[in-house]
Amino acid sequence: MHYYKEIKILFSLLMMALICTSQVFSAHKIEVVTEYLSPFQVRNHDGTLGGFSTAIVHRLFSLTGHVADIRVLPWARAYRIGLKKPNVLIYSIAHTKPRDKKFIWLGKVKNERFFIWGMREKFSDEFTSLEQAKNYRISVSKGYNSAIFVKENNFNKINLTTRAKQNVGMLFKGRSEILLSSELVLASLVNTLQLDGDRLIKLFEVVELHHDLEIAFSLGSDPALVASFQAAFRQLETSGELTRLKKLWRIYDDNPDHKHQHTPPR
């Protein structure tokens, strides 16, 4: 046990040494792109950017000594920038198989499970297959992997939006009939929009869309820069700070057998 603790302490010291070396020799302003997506990226009352993932990003920059130049954009635009420009940090981004080789991944923010949702006044029973969902109009956001999924699976009635909260608004206004979302994000959006989450029903679990939500750098980024952020992220993990931030923000992985359950949308 003592040996394990010594190794853990030594590892943390090595990580901090790498981070400090980066601070001394190469502190830079780093372009960061993201979107508003509660509870990960939230617009505060004073206009500043907050949220769980933003808190992690701020800590990463604090540890590395670099300066964050954060831009909040529609996701499709943020994603394009992350694909094309080097030395760009992007968050929170779904780590999917098609994206695996397109970014340099720093670490997991949260695991997400995706479901199809509808209104209780329209649906009384869950779907038994994905095919049933194709009979209804669905809202998805441009650039999301869920938008790619519905197109590849031959959904014909698709409303494309620029932000996730628009999907929720369209569902409650009857302009769409179903949407795709994780439980935590939907609960947070419903709360932000001051809607009645009791009107929602979970219709079908879309296993193909389950993923880890992460923070990443664009391809072509400076290896030393990336290494310093990877070291900083591991420092947050090994020190327990990442776990404390999760508890503070009430963020838990969407594992089926996890003892913590998200508050149902309301």
N, C-alpha and C positions, 0 to 999 in steps of 0.2 A: 504493500500500500504506500509506504514512504517512498519507495523507488518510483512508483507511478507519479506521485505528487512532484518529485524532483524533476522528472522528465517533462511534466506539464509546465512547471515553472521555467525550465530551461528553454522549452519551445516558445513560450510567451516572450521571454527575453530576446530570443533570436528574431522573432517577428517584429518586436519593437525596434530592435537594432536596424533591421531592414527598412522599417518605416522612417526612422530618424535619419538614416543615410539618404533616403529619398528627399526628405525635407531640406537637408543641408544643401544638396547639389542641384535640385531640379524642381523647385516650387513654381507652379504655373497656374494660370486661370484655365480651368477645364470646362468645355462646353457640356452641358447636361440637358437632355430632353426628356420630357415626361408628359403626362396628361392629368387632368382632374379625374380621379377615380377613388371615391371614398370607400374604405377608411385609409387607403394607402397614400393617396395624394389629395389633400383637402385644401380648399381655399378658406383661409381664416377670415374672421370678421374685419381685420385690419388690412386685408388684401394680400397678406403674405401667404406663402405655401407651407402647409403643415401635413400631418398624417404620419402613419406608422413607418412607411418606407422612406419618407422624407427625413424622419428622425434618424434612421439608419444611415442615409446618405450624408447627412450633416456630420454624423460621428466619423464616417469614413474620411471625410475631408479634414475634419479636426485632427485625426490621427496622422494623416499623410502630410498635412501642412499645405495642401493645394487649396485653391479658391474655386468655388463652384459658381459657374455662370448658368443658372437654371432657366430654361424656357418651358412654359406650359403651352402645349400645342394640341390640336386634334391628333389622335393617335396615329392615323395614317401618315401624317406629315412627320411626326416624331420618328416613326418607324423608318421612313425613307431616309431621313438624315442619319439615323443609326446604321443603316445599310451602306451608305455611300461615303461618309466622312470618317477619317481616322481620328483617334483621340476624343471620341464622343462617348460619354456615359449615358446609358438609357435605363429607365426604370419606370414602373415595375413591369417586366416583360415576361410573358409565358415562355417557358423553356420547352418547346415542342421538338419532335424529331426533325421536321423540315427546317427548323431554325438552328439546330444544334451546331452546325458548322458555319453559321453566318455571323455569330457573335462570340466574344470571349467572356465566359461566365464567371462572375465573382462569387456568387453564393445565393442560397435560397432564402426568400422572404417568407414564403408560405406555400403549402400544398393546397391545390384547389380541386374540388369536384364540381362538375357542371351538370345542371338540370334544365329541363324545359319547364317553364312556368306558364300558367294561365290564370284566368279569373274564375272564382268559384261559382259565380252566377252563370257562367257558360259551361263549365266542366264539373261534373259530379264524380267522375271516375278517372283514375290514372290511365295513361296509354299503355298498351301491351307491347308496342313496337315503335320503332322510329318512323316507320312508314305512315302511321296515323298522323304524325305531326305534319307531314307534307301536305295535308289537306287544308292547313290553316295558314293565315298570313303571319309571318314572323319578322320581328325587328332585330337587326344586328348592326354593329358599328363597323365602318370601313377600317380595314387594316387589321381587325381582330382575327385570330385564328378561327373563331366561331363563324365569321363571315365566309371564310374559305371553306369551312366544313359544310355549311348549308348549300353552297354553290356546288361543291364536289359531290354532294349527296342528292342533287337534283331537286332541291326545294325550288318551287316556281313562284311562290308568293312572298317576295322578300322586300322589306323596307330597309334601305341602307341609311344609317344615321352617322353623325360625326362624333357623338359622345354617348356614353352608356346611359346617362340619365334620360336621354331622349327616348330610349327604348322603353323605359319604365313609364314615362309620361304618355307615350303612344298607346301602351297596353291599357292603362287606366282610362284613357279617353276613347277607347274602342277603335282606334285607328289601326291597331294590330291585334292579333288574337293570342299569340304566344311569344315568348322570348327565351333566350339562353343566358343563364347566369349562375355563378356560384351563390351559395346561400348567404355568406357574409356580405358580399358586395351588394346583393339585392336588398338585404335588410338595411344596410347603411344608406343606400340610395332612397329607399322608401321613407326612412326616417328623415333624411335631408329634405325631401320633397313634401313632407308632412302628409303622407298618404296612409291609407288603412291597409296594413299588411295582412290583416285577417281575411281580406278578400282574395288573397293569392292561394293557389294550389300548386303543389309540385306534381308534375305530370309524368316525367320520365327522366331517368338518369342516363346521361350521354357519356359513357365510359371513355369513348375515343377522345374526348376533350379534356380529360383529367390531366393536370400538369403541375409542375412547380413554378411558382411566380418568383422571378429572380431580378438581380441587378447585373448589368453586363456592360462591357466595352465593345465598341465597334472593331471590326477587323482592321488590321493595319496600324493599330494603336501602339505607341511606344512600349516595348516589352518591360522596361524598367518602371514605367508609370503603372502598367497593369499589375506588375509584381507587387508594387507597394500597396495597391488597393486590395489585392488578394490577401496580402499579409494582414492588412488592417481588418478585413472581414473575418479572417481566422482569429484575430485577436478578440473581436467582439464575441465570437463563438466560445473560445476557450476561457475567457474571463467571466462568462455568464451574463455579460451585458445584453446580448441579443435576447436571451431568455427573459431578462427583466423587462426589456422593452415590449416583448410580446405580452407579458402579463399586464403591463401598464395599459396597453392598447386593447387588451382582451382579444388577442389574435391567437387562434389555434388552427392546426392543420385539419383539413377536412377528411380525416381518416374515418372510415365507417365505425371502427371500434374504439375511437378516441373517447375518453371519459368526459371531455369537455364538449358541450354542444353549443352552437351559436344560437343566440336568441332568435326565434322565428321572426320573419319580417312582420312589422306592425307599425 
